Amino acid sequence: MQASERLDLTFAALADPTRRAIMARLALGEASVAELAAPFDMSQPAISKHLKVLETAGLISTGQDANKRPRRIEGGPMREAVTWLDDYRKFWGRRYEALDELLDQMQARPPKPRRKRR
């Protein structure tokens, strides 16, 4: 899979607020489907569909712990997305710095005298 396809999957998965909330919960540690479903007013199968989207994007994985199958967060796809976003953060940072320099130069110039109207 190419980098652009992975980014597409990552951003599509993170576009949903429920999936972002699941990611926030998993950032605290592994959790079962029941634990992940608890805060939401939706069925466990609906949560499982969200988990499948996150897993397809590579953002989470499923472990094997006796009878449980805890979900855990995976860092690779998020790292790629952050790297991609960071390039734009740097770009806009340079643009804002250039704007700040221009404003400083404009403020340092003495004001031009205004002509009086007759």
C-alpha positions, 0 to 999 in steps of 0.5 A: 500500500502506498503512503497516500493510500495509508494517509487516506485510510488514516484521515478517513478513520479519524474523520468520525468523532466516535472513532476519535473518542475510541482512539482517545480511550485506547491511548490510555491502554488496552480495552475490550469491545465492551469497555470501548462500547460502554460510553456510547449510546450504540450497540456493540455491533456498531462499535465493532464496525468502528473498530474494523475501520480503525483496524483496517487503517492500521490505527489499532490492533487486536490482541489475544488474551485468553478469552478476551481480544483487547484492542490496542493503539498502533503508532505507525499510521498516526506517525505518518499522518503527523509527519505529513501534517508537520510539513504543512505546519513548517510551511505555514510557520515560515509564512507567518514569520515572513509576515511578522518580518514585514509588519516589523519593517512597516512599523519601523518606517517613519510615517509619511506626512499627510497632506492637508486637504483644502 
